[in-house]
């Protein structure tokens, strides 16, 4: 069964940066569109950014120009570079398949991002 292991979260001040990583146990990783999602307390999980196997990206309006999604198909890993972080970015961040293209796999533990002074 597919597994996703997220890492890289932490506590950061407003305006700071973090880089999240996600290792996926997909057999042919490059065939799958991947995505990062976030879930803030009391809110539903929502898509933050997505990337196809060929590298085409998409972003939620709230993170455009601040976050960058990328992937390394040789390492079965997807990344999320987060810059100019805001308190409203505080959430648990998860990676998974892009729900617009594939059925979602089992969710991993996620990684907590807290933006606070």
Phi, psi and omega in degrees: 000144183295137176234145177235130180237110182265149177205168174106356180288176178166190178261128181219150179282155175307138184090350182279185184226153173215155174235116179266148176232151178218121175263130183242136181266049178271139184293315178236078189306320187294345181278349188251136170282131183248162180208156168254140178234158174225153177223112177271158180306129177078005182239162177282156176292139181222155181284133178260313183203151179223157179212132178280172178300330180272355174103005175289133186243160173214154184219150168293148183303327185292343184242357181303133180085350180244324182251148177226124176262142178211172180211155174237102185293335178288336182252004182053041187229140174240145184238158171223109176273122185243117180240164179048048185295145181240156177305326180289352174279351180300124184182171167270131182253134182234151168246157180190182173293153177289116186295343179281349184235335185221163171286137181294139175273183178295136180287141173278192181284338184078174177225131185280129173243123179236122180249110186201148175267000000 
